[in-house]
Amino acid sequence: MSWKWHGGFMSSATPSKLLGIVVDILGKVIKEEIRNLGMASSAISEAMRSGGVEYVFGTGHSMLVALEASFRAGNPVKIYPI
C-alpha cells in the first residue's frame, strides 16, 4: 500500500486508489478468516433452528451495527438488540 496519513487526511489517494486499498484489505480478511466465518455462521444458524435467539449489541457508533441486524425488513424475528 502506498498511502500515508498526513495531518488527518490521506495524501495522494484518489477515490479509486482508496477503493483498491479497501478491496485489498477485505480480500485479506476473507482469505484469512473464511473458515472462522463459516463456523460462526453455522453455529448461529443451528442455534436459531433449535429455537434459540441471537442477541446483538454495540456501544456508541457500533450500536448501529446491532440496530441494522435487528430492525431490517426481512430479518429473522429472533434477533434482539441489547
Order of alpha helices (4+ residues) and beta strands (2+ residues): beta-beta-alpha-beta-alpha-beta
